Amino acid sequence: MPGGRRNYTASRNGQTKSQVNFSVSSNVGVRSNSGERTAGSGADDKRSEELCGTKTLVPKHVPIPVVPIDGHLTFEAISLVVSIIAASLQMLNLYRTVWWLPHSYNNYSMNFYLIDPYLLIFIITMVTRQFIYTLLRRVIDISSPVRWLSAAQKMMRITLLIIIMNILCWCLYHMAERHNSMKIFYLCYPSLSVYFVMFGVSAAPFFDISTTPLYGKDEKKTKFLMDKPLHNCSLNASAIRAEVSTLRSDFNRRLKRALFASSSSAYVCGIAPIIFVPQHLHFNVSWVVQHVIMFWLGRISAHFSHAYPVRYCDVLHRAALHLGRWVKIENRNSHTYAQAWNESVLWPHGSVVRHNKEIYRSEGLCTVAEPGNPNHYRFSALFNDPTTLLCCLLSLQLLLVCAQLFILLRTTDWYQVLSLTLLLVINYYTLFKVTRDYLICWKVYHAEQIIQEKSHMNANPVVQ
């Protein structure tokens, strides 16, 4: 009989009846991405559709509502304003005066004559390069024809790089005549060394370090390819692992750029003014260092919230649900039955397999991850619940705001009150965005968890 032959073949290959049904339902009668049905007779197609409707255990996704996010140009404009404010506050912390005293010889709140003008030009050039690049790219995208777009962007990038490098070299030349050469070394070497280690000799991250592509008003009319990650609910194990590999690389790329963008802003706006302080000038060292740390942590939160919006985290979460994960069985007996892991099979929940002389048990509705692969395990553990990432970011921002409020209550000097107040206003905006994203994700994924638990309960008879 055909049924007996199928059972005999399944037992000979070491697969259980439930896994055979799962494999058949995952690979027979499934529509491809092009909309065509795979080969098979009409009876087999009908039977496979019934199996797909009853026994195929694929994750069910809950749609994420539309969450407004800052555009690329808007984020760069906000970052430019925030960086200029932070640099100005650091100058105020260093060169403040007692101009309000009746017998004071100072008419201004700062000793402007002590500030190196070439250092100011250097700082302004460094913090405005991303905004200028983004603005010019937007103009070129709107005005240039499609066939000339790539060449126009390349020419613009080269021209802008030459102009900025000439301005920076001109500033460094005049600063070297006024200051010790070691100060020039401290100003340039840390940023350059970190940049070349993280990005090599590529000039693109020097301008575009905000981690997200440009989007026009109508995405369908955009003239260039956008690096927007998309999720494909595939039933092919190899395709799922390839998608996870691509998303993991994109996540790491965004992480590197966000860390470099926040650290470079903190170094240029907070540490560079300290390097060129005259030797006879006295200032509050602890307060100046605290300003650098507070500004750096605030920029980390801002860049992370912009690099990992809600919809991007949802794409990673959906890929993690399809990937699943394997848990190593430590205390196993000799009678534990385990099959050899097959890379082309979508393993159902609770499957026990043997791979590289180890025994693993699957977790999730379906598992296509490679047992013992640390990259797959970390990806599934981190993005199986995307609220974990947002919760860490929210905790960091809450601790930062609470610490600034506590310090503000104990502060009496006018320049310290002004500095903390402006930083708090900046951090409140980031706190609002992170809190909103966390609450939305928590509600959506709580409902999705309930659906997944029901699917697990329905899957138990199949696994057994």
C-alpha positions as a printed NumPy array, in Angstrom:
array([[  0.   ,   0.   ,   0.   ],
       [  1.23 ,   3.56 ,  -0.615],
       [  0.786,   4.495,   3.013],
       [  2.833,   1.526,   4.219],
       [  5.568,   2.273,   1.731],
       [  5.775,   5.85 ,   3.008],
       [  6.031,   4.704,   6.632],
       [  8.685,   2.143,   5.724],
       [ 10.732,   4.784,   3.94 ],
       [ 10.363,   7.201,   6.822],
       [ 11.505,   4.619,   9.371],
       [ 14.429,   3.639,   7.163],
       [ 15.639,   7.232,   6.939],
       [ 15.265,   7.66 ,  10.687],
       [ 12.366,  10.158,  10.581],
       [  9.217,   9.97 ,  12.607],
       [  5.778,  10.147,  11.112],
       [  5.168,  13.673,  12.392],
       [  8.403,  14.95 ,  10.874],
       [  7.563,  13.328,   7.538],
       [  4.195,  15.071,   7.523],
       [  5.891,  18.322,   8.507],
       [  8.471,  17.985,   5.771],
       [  5.841,  17.154,   3.169],
       [  3.651,  20.049,   4.213],
       [  6.64 ,  22.372,   4.038],
       [  7.894,  21.383,   0.61 ],
       [  4.976,  20.011,  -1.457],
       [  2.246,  22.13 ,  -2.99 ],
       [  3.692,  25.406,  -1.678],
       [  3.57 ,  28.477,  -3.854],
       [  6.895,  30.004,  -4.74 ],
       [  7.736,  33.702,  -4.482],
       [  6.784,  34.127,  -8.147],
       [  3.3  ,  32.775,  -7.506],
       [  3.769,  29.463,  -9.335],
       [  2.863,  26.144,  -7.788],
       [  5.485,  23.454,  -7.499],
       [  5.186,  20.286,  -9.494],
       [  2.719,  17.67 ,  -8.355],
       [ -0.514,  15.967,  -9.31 ],
       [ -3.895,  17.443,  -8.532],
       [ -4.607,  14.926,  -5.764],
       [ -1.236,  15.577,  -4.164],
       [ -1.796,  19.331,  -4.372],
       [ -5.176,  18.997,  -2.698],
       [ -3.777,  16.809,   0.028],
       [ -0.797,  19.089,   0.578],
       [ -3.082,  22.1  ,   0.904],
       [ -4.989,  20.257,   3.619],
       [ -1.718,  19.458,   5.354],
       [ -0.591,  23.062,   5.064],
       [ -3.834,  24.208,   6.619],
       [ -3.763,  21.789,   9.541],
       [ -0.248,  20.618,  10.271],
       [  2.219,  23.171,   8.9  ],
       [  3.694,  24.913,  11.899],
       [  4.838,  28.301,  10.659],
       [  5.044,  31.382,  12.905],
       [  2.109,  33.745,  12.783],
       [  3.1  ,  37.408,  12.65 ],
       [  1.132,  40.3  ,  14.101],
       [  1.354,  43.445,  11.952],
       [  3.107,  46.424,  13.514],
       [  1.232,  49.749,  13.383],
       [  2.779,  52.658,  11.531],
       [  5.107,  54.489,  13.921],
       [  6.36 ,  57.921,  12.803],
       [ 10.137,  58.221,  12.67 ],
       [ 12.487,  61.072,  11.865],
       [ 13.639,  61.211,   8.28 ],
       [ 17.28 ,  61.089,   7.342],
       [ 17.591,  64.835,   6.763],
       [ 15.599,  65.67 ,   9.892],
       [ 17.775,  63.456,  12.063],
       [ 20.962,  65.015,  10.666],
       [ 19.588,  68.512,  11.28 ],
       [ 18.723,  67.625,  14.883],
       [ 22.152,  66.037,  15.378],
       [ 23.83 ,  69.179,  14.024],
       [ 21.941,  71.445,  16.415],
       [ 22.594,  69.15 ,  19.364],
       [ 26.32 ,  68.918,  18.579],
       [ 26.686,  72.699,  18.292],
       [ 24.855,  73.166,  21.612],
       [ 27.057,  70.567,  23.321],
       [ 30.262,  72.167,  22.002],
       [ 29.067,  75.619,  23.092],
       [ 28.236,  74.338,  26.569],
       [ 31.67 ,  72.751,  26.868],
       [ 33.254,  76.076,  25.887],
       [ 31.123,  77.726,  28.559],
       [ 32.305,  75.19 ,  31.152],
       [ 35.932,  75.966,  30.26 ],
       [ 35.983,  79.715,  29.58 ],
       [ 33.245,  81.095,  31.821],
       [ 33.708,  84.422,  33.625],
       [ 32.267,  86.249,  36.621],
       [ 30.928,  89.065,  34.502],
       [ 28.017,  89.828,  36.862],
       [ 30.273,  91.007,  39.746],
       [ 30.369,  94.8  ,  40.2  ],
       [ 34.179,  95.08 ,  39.997],
       [ 34.683,  92.501,  37.254],
       [ 36.732,  93.449,  34.207],
       [ 34.77 ,  91.032,  31.995],
       [ 31.897,  92.279,  29.895],
       [ 30.954,  88.882,  28.493],
       [ 30.034,  85.545,  30.014],
       [ 33.009,  83.835,  28.318],
       [ 36.658,  84.666,  27.655],
       [ 36.317,  84.557,  23.895],
       [ 39.895,  85.705,  23.304],
       [ 41.202,  82.446,  24.821],
       [ 39.313,  80.26 ,  22.329],
       [ 41.265,  79.215,  19.27 ],
       [ 39.208,  80.29 ,  16.2  ],
       [ 40.747,  77.542,  14.051],
       [ 39.562,  74.966,  16.58 ],
       [ 36.037,  76.356,  16.247],
       [ 36.221,  76.06 ,  12.452],
       [ 37.528,  72.497,  12.822],
       [ 34.655,  71.514,  15.13 ],
       [ 31.979,  73.168,  12.981],
       [ 33.317,  71.478,   9.845],
       [ 33.326,  68.061,  11.486],
       [ 29.798,  68.283,  12.874],
       [ 28.228,  69.761,   9.72 ],
       [ 29.665,  67.372,   7.151],
       [ 26.865,  64.775,   7.501],
       [ 24.103,  67.37 ,   7.231],
       [ 25.655,  69.009,   4.169],
       [ 26.166,  65.62 ,   2.52 ],
       [ 22.575,  64.559,   3.223],
       [ 21.177,  67.851,   1.951],
       [ 23.213,  67.719,  -1.262],
       [ 22.257,  64.101,  -1.827],
       [ 18.59 ,  64.962,  -1.444],
       [ 18.932,  67.771,  -3.969],
       [ 20.741,  65.496,  -6.434],
       [ 18.132,  62.775,  -5.976],
       [ 15.336,  65.191,  -6.831],
       [ 16.989,  67.034,  -9.703],
       [ 19.205,  64.453, -11.445],
       [ 17.936,  62.009, -14.085],
       [ 18.066,  58.325, -13.255],
       [ 20.885,  57.519, -15.681],
       [ 23.115,  60.246, -14.186],
       [ 22.239,  59.68 , -10.54 ],
       [ 25.084,  57.329,  -9.609],
       [ 27.725,  59.453, -11.333],
       [ 26.345,  62.663,  -9.797],
       [ 26.406,  61.208,  -6.294],
       [ 29.961,  59.956,  -6.742],
       [ 31.141,  63.308,  -8.089],
       [ 29.417,  65.129,  -5.243],
       [ 31.03 ,  62.859,  -2.652],
       [ 34.513,  63.331,  -4.108],
       [ 34.131,  67.111,  -4.381],
       [ 32.786,  67.44 ,  -0.863],
       [ 35.551,  65.225,   0.516],
       [ 38.238,  67.389,  -1.144],
       [ 36.7  ,  70.609,   0.203],
       [ 36.322,  69.296,   3.75 ],
       [ 39.809,  67.801,   3.861],
       [ 41.308,  71.109,   2.652],
       [ 39.453,  73.007,   5.377],
       [ 40.553,  70.542,   8.062],
       [ 44.18 ,  70.574,   6.915],
       [ 44.156,  74.37 ,   6.836],
       [ 42.858,  74.451,  10.42 ],
       [ 45.39 ,  71.875,  11.592],
       [ 48.241,  73.819,   9.991],
       [ 47.392,  77.025,  11.867],
       [ 46.7  ,  75.112,  15.081],
       [ 50.103,  73.423,  14.836],
       [ 51.75 ,  76.87 ,  14.7  ],
       [ 50.001,  77.932,  17.917],
       [ 50.02 ,  74.739,  19.981],
       [ 52.186,  71.772,  20.789],
       [ 52.331,  69.053,  18.15 ],
       [ 51.184,  66.481,  20.72 ],
       [ 47.839,  68.274,  20.966],
       [ 47.374,  67.861,  17.211],
       [ 48.226,  64.187,  17.646],
       [ 45.64 ,  63.781,  20.428],
       [ 43.048,  65.514,  18.269],
       [ 43.527,  63.418,  15.11 ],
       [ 44.966,  60.023,  16.015],
       [ 42.114,  58.481,  18.102],
       [ 39.423,  59.304,  15.536],
       [ 41.52 ,  58.254,  12.547],
       [ 42.67 ,  54.991,  14.097],
       [ 39.155,  53.973,  15.139],
       [ 37.772,  54.94 ,  11.719],
       [ 40.297,  52.899,   9.726],
       [ 39.91 ,  49.899,  12.036],
       [ 36.096,  49.909,  11.7  ],
       [ 35.622,  50.995,   8.073],
       [ 38.973,  50.705,   6.306],
       [ 39.737,  53.193,   3.549],
       [ 36.102,  53.691,   2.497],
       [ 35.032,  57.345,   2.401],
       [ 31.271,  56.688,   2.525],
       [ 31.004,  56.264,   6.35 ],
       [ 32.842,  59.583,   6.778],
       [ 29.716,  61.322,   5.483],
       [ 26.864,  58.848,   5.879],
       [ 27.173,  57.489,   9.425],
       [ 23.499,  57.772,  10.411],
       [ 22.954,  54.079,   9.481],
       [ 19.729,  54.578,   7.518],
       [ 19.154,  55.28 ,   3.835],
       [ 17.416,  58.27 ,   2.354],
       [ 13.693,  58.009,   1.733],
       [ 11.674,  60.243,  -0.497],
       [  8.066,  61.227,  -0.105],
       [  6.998,  58.333,  -2.299],
       [  9.182,  55.261,  -1.915],
       [  8.035,  53.862,  -5.263],
       [  9.346,  56.934,  -7.072],
       [ 12.757,  56.925,  -5.409],
       [ 15.459,  56.811,  -8.053],
       [ 18.055,  54.804,  -6.237],
       [ 18.1  ,  51.421,  -4.495],
       [ 17.341,  51.61 ,  -0.798],
       [ 18.947,  49.424,   1.827],
       [ 15.643,  48.593,   3.476],
       [ 15.571,  45.082,   4.963],
       [ 12.52 ,  43.022,   4.136],
       [ 11.29 ,  39.715,   5.535],
       [ 10.182,  36.822,   3.34 ],
       [  8.067,  34.173,   5.045],
       [  9.801,  31.315,   3.281],
       [  9.41 ,  27.589,   3.9  ],
       [ 12.882,  26.86 ,   2.561],
       [ 15.4  ,  26.226,   5.32 ],
       [ 18.397,  27.446,   3.328],
       [ 16.6  ,  30.65 ,   2.343],
       [ 15.736,  31.376,   5.975],
       [ 19.338,  30.921,   7.098],
       [ 20.543,  33.135,   4.233],
       [ 18.068,  35.832,   5.246],
       [ 19.24 ,  35.644,   8.857],
       [ 22.853,  35.972,   7.75 ],
       [ 22.004,  39.104,   5.752],
       [ 20.056,  40.653,   8.618],
       [ 22.823,  39.871,  11.093],
       [ 25.388,  41.606,   8.867],
       [ 23.097,  44.623,   8.482],
       [ 22.542,  44.775,  12.251],
       [ 26.299,  44.73 ,  12.899],
       [ 26.858,  47.411,  10.252],
       [ 24.287,  49.673,  11.878],
       [ 25.797,  48.988,  15.293],
       [ 29.289,  50.005,  14.14 ],
       [ 28.076,  53.186,  12.512],
       [ 25.907,  54.187,  15.471],
       [ 28.792,  53.674,  17.906],
       [ 31.222,  55.591,  15.723],
       [ 28.774,  58.457,  15.109],
       [ 28.04 ,  58.939,  18.812],
       [ 31.665,  58.535,  19.896],
       [ 33.033,  60.889,  17.23 ],
       [ 30.467,  63.56 ,  18.163],
       [ 31.379,  63.275,  21.834],
       [ 35.096,  63.426,  21.057],
       [ 34.919,  66.425,  18.73 ],
       [ 32.405,  68.447,  20.762],
       [ 33.487,  67.44 ,  24.272],
       [ 37.116,  66.329,  24.352],
       [ 38.64 ,  68.48 ,  21.576],
       [ 37.999,  71.763,  23.47 ],
       [ 39.717,  70.293,  26.556],
       [ 42.846,  69.383,  24.578],
       [ 43.489,  73.004,  23.546],
       [ 42.806,  74.676,  26.889],
       [ 45.625,  77.092,  27.9  ],
       [ 47.844,  75.811,  30.708],
       [ 47.114,  78.721,  33.045],
       [ 43.349,  78.256,  32.81 ],
       [ 41.64 ,  76.621,  35.79 ],
       [ 38.322,  74.817,  35.404],
       [ 36.17 ,  72.195,  37.105],
       [ 37.68 ,  68.969,  35.766],
       [ 34.99 ,  66.665,  37.147],
       [ 32.189,  68.761,  35.675],
       [ 33.821,  68.92 ,  32.246],
       [ 34.37 ,  65.137,  32.165],
       [ 30.806,  64.584,  33.348],
       [ 29.546,  66.745,  30.48 ],
       [ 31.398,  64.554,  27.964],
       [ 29.993,  61.342,  29.442],
       [ 26.424,  62.668,  29.604],
       [ 26.54 ,  63.93 ,  26.041],
       [ 28.079,  60.666,  24.792],
       [ 25.425,  58.491,  26.447],
       [ 22.68 ,  60.723,  25.091],
       [ 24.014,  60.451,  21.548],
       [ 24.297,  56.674,  21.856],
       [ 20.611,  56.453,  22.759],
       [ 19.634,  58.837,  19.952],
       [ 21.622,  56.997,  17.269],
       [ 20.446,  53.578,  18.455],
       [ 16.788,  54.616,  18.438],
       [ 17.244,  55.978,  14.91 ],
       [ 19.224,  52.99 ,  13.647],
       [ 16.817,  50.392,  15.084],
       [ 13.239,  51.652,  14.635],
       [ 10.212,  49.537,  15.455],
       [  9.698,  48.147,  11.957],
       [ 13.339,  47.177,  11.641],
       [ 13.218,  45.31 ,  14.965],
       [ 10.03 ,  43.597,  13.781],
       [ 11.832,  42.298,  10.675],
       [ 14.568,  40.827,  12.869],
       [ 11.938,  39.325,  15.167],
       [ 10.079,  37.629,  12.317],
       [ 13.304,  36.152,  10.974],
       [ 14.178,  34.885,  14.469],
       [ 10.787,  33.135,  14.751],
       [ 11.421,  31.305,  11.499],
       [ 14.994,  30.488,  12.491],
       [ 14.197,  28.946,  15.879],
       [ 17.001,  27.611,  18.07 ],
       [ 18.477,  24.42 ,  19.438],
       [ 19.142,  23.789,  23.11 ],
       [ 21.934,  21.406,  23.959],
       [ 20.87 ,  18.425,  26.083],
       [ 23.519,  17.956,  28.744],
       [ 22.084,  15.195,  30.968],
       [ 21.088,  12.575,  28.421],
       [ 20.958,   8.818,  28.756],
       [ 22.059,   6.198,  26.293],
       [ 18.453,   5.464,  25.245],
       [ 17.796,   8.984,  23.962],
       [ 16.616,   8.668,  20.368],
       [ 18.031,  11.383,  18.119],
       [ 18.063,  11.732,  14.368],
       [ 20.86 ,  13.138,  12.285],
       [ 20.298,  16.846,  11.627],
       [ 19.26 ,  17.608,   8.053],
       [ 19.84 ,  21.137,   6.795],
       [ 16.869,  21.021,   4.384],
       [ 14.218,  20.042,   6.972],
       [ 12.04 ,  22.425,   8.974],
       [ 12.143,  20.706,  12.351],
       [  9.009,  20.956,  14.504],
       [  8.958,  21.889,  18.159],
       [ 10.565,  19.343,  20.479],
       [ 12.599,  17.533,  17.828],
       [ 15.759,  15.835,  19.075],
       [ 18.688,  15.669,  16.667],
       [ 22.344,  14.692,  16.722],
       [ 24.944,  17.035,  15.237],
       [ 28.728,  17.018,  15.723],
       [ 28.451,  14.294,  18.386],
       [ 26.05 ,  16.408,  20.482],
       [ 22.303,  16.085,  21.166],
       [ 20.012,  19.105,  20.731],
       [ 16.314,  19.788,  21.247],
       [ 14.457,  22.342,  19.121],
       [ 12.535,  25.297,  20.516],
       [  9.941,  27.236,  18.551],
       [  7.214,  26.293,  16.12 ],
       [  9.828,  25.441,  13.501],
       [ 13.611,  25.36 ,  13.66 ],
       [ 16.016,  25.683,  10.761],
       [ 19.051,  26.932,  12.673],
       [ 22.245,  24.925,  12.663],
       [ 22.732,  23.146,  16.007],
       [ 25.703,  24.534,  17.893],
       [ 26.026,  27.615,  15.668],
       [ 26.657,  30.519,  18.086],
       [ 25.553,  33.153,  15.561],
       [ 22.169,  31.503,  15.057],
       [ 21.707,  31.006,  18.794],
       [ 22.526,  34.643,  19.623],
       [ 20.283,  35.943,  16.848],
       [ 17.335,  33.874,  18.055],
       [ 17.92 ,  34.678,  21.733],
       [ 18.247,  38.426,  21.115],
       [ 15.405,  38.974,  18.65 ],
       [ 12.933,  36.296,  19.701],
       [ 11.634,  39.01 ,  22.037],
       [ 12.536,  42.392,  20.468],
       [ 11.309,  44.267,  23.523],
       [ 14.543,  43.16 ,  25.231],
       [ 16.613,  45.469,  23.028],
       [ 14.181,  48.348,  23.453],
       [ 13.993,  47.727,  27.207],
       [ 17.785,  48.024,  27.513],
       [ 17.746,  51.247,  25.515],
       [ 14.869,  52.617,  27.578],
       [ 16.645,  51.713,  30.825],
       [ 19.794,  53.523,  29.683],
       [ 17.858,  56.644,  28.756],
       [ 15.856,  56.601,  31.999],
       [ 19.007,  56.246,  34.097],
       [ 20.622,  59.102,  32.184],
       [ 17.641,  61.438,  32.654],
       [ 17.236,  60.523,  36.334],
       [ 20.948,  61.087,  36.982],
       [ 20.805,  64.491,  35.306],
       [ 17.727,  65.47 ,  37.319],
       [ 19.431,  64.405,  40.55 ],
       [ 22.558,  66.404,  39.709],
       [ 20.454,  69.402,  38.69 ],
       [ 18.737,  69.474,  42.08 ],
       [ 22.135,  69.678,  43.799],
       [ 23.601,  72.297,  41.437],
       [ 23.812,  76.015,  42.252],
       [ 26.26 ,  77.47 ,  39.7  ],
       [ 24.54 ,  79.209,  36.813],
       [ 26.592,  77.639,  34.028],
       [ 26.012,  74.15 ,  35.418],
       [ 22.262,  74.727,  35.625],
       [ 22.216,  75.981,  32.048],
       [ 24.311,  73.05 ,  30.809],
       [ 22.218,  70.374,  32.493],
       [ 18.916,  71.963,  31.514],
       [ 19.75 ,  72.019,  27.818],
       [ 21.025,  68.432,  27.882],
       [ 17.851,  67.349,  29.667],
       [ 15.644,  68.959,  27.036],
       [ 17.593,  67.115,  24.335],
       [ 17.367,  63.783,  26.166],
       [ 13.631,  64.177,  26.809],
       [ 12.97 ,  63.928,  23.077],
       [ 14.927,  60.681,  22.811],
       [ 13.201,  59.353,  25.941],
       [  9.808,  60.04 ,  24.402],
       [ 10.633,  58.135,  21.205],
       [ 12.142,  55.141,  23.017],
       [  9.241,  54.926,  25.479],
       [  6.679,  55.097,  22.668],
       [  8.45 ,  52.348,  20.694],
       [  8.728,  50.121,  23.749],
       [  5.051,  50.434,  24.69 ],
       [  3.913,  49.704,  21.134],
       [  6.178,  46.662,  20.841],
       [  5.182,  45.366,  24.258],
       [  1.467,  45.433,  23.403],
       [  1.906,  43.943,  19.94 ],
       [  4.249,  41.134,  20.952],
       [  2.178,  40.301,  24.014],
       [ -0.731,  39.568,  21.662],
       [  1.612,  37.657,  19.353],
       [  2.865,  35.565,  22.262],
       [ -0.691,  34.489,  23.055],
       [ -1.167,  33.409,  19.438],
       [  2.132,  31.501,  19.465],
       [  1.165,  29.681,  22.65 ],
       [ -2.096,  28.563,  21.067],
       [ -0.125,  27.351,  18.054],
       [  2.157,  25.364,  20.361],
       [ -0.874,  23.758,  21.989],
       [ -2.255,  22.827,  18.571],
       [  1.135,  21.47 ,  17.565],
       [  1.455,  19.091,  20.504],
       [ -0.665,  16.305,  18.926],
       [  1.433,  16.523,  15.761],
       [  4.71 ,  16.283,  17.647],
       [  3.501,  13.394,  19.718]])
